Amino acid sequence: MVPSPHTQPSAAAAHVGPPTVLFVGARDAATSQMAAALLATHAGGRVRALSAGSAPAVRVDPAAVAAMAEVGIDLTTRFPKPLTADAVLVSDVVVTLGGAQPCPVLPGTRYLAWPVEDPSGRDVAGVRPVRDELDRRVRGLLTELG
């Protein structure tokens, strides 16, 4: 018999290496992609950053790509990914953004909810304030993670 994931310790708690942070957006097309890229950039390998969406889009939002390019971060090779139990299982921290659906809750995993606006459908000027808010929050999380 396979035990329920709700009764098992998180795989993240047992892994060796840098902590993993999963950013979950509804479509994994803007906020989650930006947050993961910002964390990866600022962490310099000290933290692993993932992104996923409960209903992934076909592509990353072009305005998000352009807004991130303004700060020297390339999102052109990124693509939206579906939220899976495995992604949650390997994560030490799961951050849901805006209106993303809740994730499976596993013991040993820290969960955060950031009420960040979804900039989908906005132009670059409309994405910038969201990018900057994510940058502030990501830097704070990175400080907490050490």
C-alpha positions as CSV (number, residue, x, y, z in Angstrom):
1,M,0.0,0.0,0.0
2,V,1.3,3.5,-0.9
3,P,0.9,6.0,1.9
4,S,-1.0,9.2,1.2
5,P,1.3,12.2,0.3
6,H,-0.5,14.0,3.2
7,T,1.0,11.6,5.7
8,Q,4.5,11.5,4.2
9,P,7.2,14.1,5.0
10,S,7.9,16.4,2.1
11,A,10.6,15.2,-0.3
12,A,12.0,18.7,-0.1
13,A,12.6,18.3,3.6
14,A,14.9,15.3,2.9
15,H,16.8,16.6,-0.1
16,V,20.3,18.0,-0.1
17,G,21.2,21.1,-2.0
18,P,19.7,24.6,-2.3
19,P,16.1,25.2,-1.3
20,T,13.5,25.1,-4.0
21,V,10.8,27.7,-4.4
22,L,7.8,27.1,-6.6
23,F,5.8,30.1,-7.8
24,V,2.3,29.3,-8.8
25,G,0.2,31.6,-11.0
26,A,-3.1,30.9,-12.6
27,R,-1.7,30.7,-16.1
28,D,2.1,30.7,-15.4
29,A,2.4,33.4,-18.1
30,A,3.4,36.5,-16.2
31,T,3.7,36.8,-12.4
32,S,5.0,33.3,-11.7
33,Q,7.5,33.5,-14.6
34,M,8.7,36.9,-13.5
35,A,9.0,35.9,-9.8
36,A,10.9,32.7,-10.6
37,A,13.3,34.6,-12.9
38,L,13.9,37.3,-10.4
39,L,14.6,34.8,-7.6
40,A,17.0,32.8,-9.8
41,T,18.8,36.0,-10.8
42,H,19.1,37.4,-7.3
43,A,19.9,34.0,-5.7
44,G,22.9,33.3,-7.9
45,G,22.5,29.5,-7.5
46,R,21.7,29.6,-3.7
47,V,18.0,28.8,-4.4
48,R,16.3,26.9,-7.1
49,A,13.3,28.7,-8.6
50,L,10.4,26.9,-10.4
51,S,7.1,28.2,-11.8
52,A,3.8,26.5,-12.7
53,G,0.2,27.3,-13.4
54,S,-3.1,25.8,-12.5
55,A,-4.4,26.5,-16.1
56,P,-1.2,27.2,-18.0
57,A,-1.3,29.5,-21.0
58,V,0.3,28.8,-24.4
59,R,3.1,31.2,-24.0
60,V,4.6,33.7,-21.6
61,D,3.0,37.1,-21.8
62,P,4.9,39.3,-24.3
63,A,4.6,42.4,-22.1
64,A,6.1,40.4,-19.2
65,V,9.0,39.3,-21.4
66,A,9.6,43.0,-22.4
67,A,9.3,44.3,-18.8
68,M,11.9,41.7,-17.6
69,A,14.2,42.5,-20.5
70,E,14.3,46.1,-19.3
71,V,16.0,44.8,-16.1
72,G,18.3,42.5,-18.0
73,I,16.4,39.2,-17.4
74,D,15.6,37.1,-20.5
75,L,12.3,35.2,-20.5
76,T,12.3,34.4,-24.2
77,T,13.2,30.7,-23.6
78,R,10.6,30.2,-20.8
79,F,7.2,28.5,-21.3
80,P,4.2,28.0,-19.1
81,K,4.1,24.7,-17.2
82,P,1.2,22.8,-15.5
83,L,1.1,22.6,-11.7
84,T,1.8,19.0,-10.7
85,A,2.0,17.3,-7.3
86,D,5.6,16.5,-8.1
87,A,6.5,20.1,-8.4
88,V,5.0,20.8,-5.0
89,L,6.6,17.7,-3.6
90,V,10.1,18.8,-4.5
91,S,9.6,22.4,-3.2
92,D,10.6,23.8,0.2
93,V,8.4,26.9,-0.3
94,V,5.3,27.3,-2.5
95,V,4.2,30.8,-3.3
96,T,0.8,31.3,-4.8
97,L,0.4,34.6,-6.7
98,G,-2.8,36.5,-7.2
99,G,-5.8,34.3,-8.0
100,A,-3.9,31.1,-8.4
101,Q,-5.7,28.0,-7.2
102,P,-4.5,26.5,-4.0
103,C,-1.8,23.7,-4.2
104,P,-1.8,20.3,-2.6
105,V,-0.6,20.9,1.0
106,L,2.2,18.7,2.1
107,P,3.9,18.5,5.5
108,G,7.3,20.1,5.7
109,T,6.5,22.6,2.9
110,R,6.1,26.3,3.6
111,Y,3.2,28.0,1.9
112,L,2.9,31.7,1.1
113,A,0.2,33.7,-0.7
114,W,1.2,36.9,-2.3
115,P,-1.7,39.1,-3.4
116,V,0.0,40.4,-6.5
117,E,-2.1,41.6,-9.4
118,D,-2.1,39.6,-12.6
119,P,-0.8,41.9,-15.4
120,S,-2.0,39.8,-18.2
121,G,-3.4,41.8,-21.1
122,R,-1.5,45.0,-20.0
123,D,1.2,46.8,-21.9
124,V,4.8,47.0,-20.6
125,A,4.0,50.1,-18.6
126,G,1.2,48.2,-16.9
127,V,3.5,45.3,-16.1
128,R,6.4,47.4,-14.6
129,P,4.7,48.0,-11.2
130,V,3.9,44.3,-10.8
131,R,7.5,43.4,-11.8
132,D,8.8,45.9,-9.2
133,E,6.4,44.5,-6.5
134,L,7.6,41.0,-7.2
135,D,11.2,42.1,-7.1
136,R,10.6,43.6,-3.6
137,R,8.9,40.4,-2.4
138,V,11.5,38.1,-3.9
139,R,14.3,40.0,-2.3
140,G,12.6,39.7,1.1
141,L,12.0,36.0,0.6
142,L,15.6,35.5,-0.4
143,T,16.7,37.3,2.8
144,E,14.5,35.0,4.9
145,L,15.9,31.9,3.2
146,G,19.5,33.0,4.0
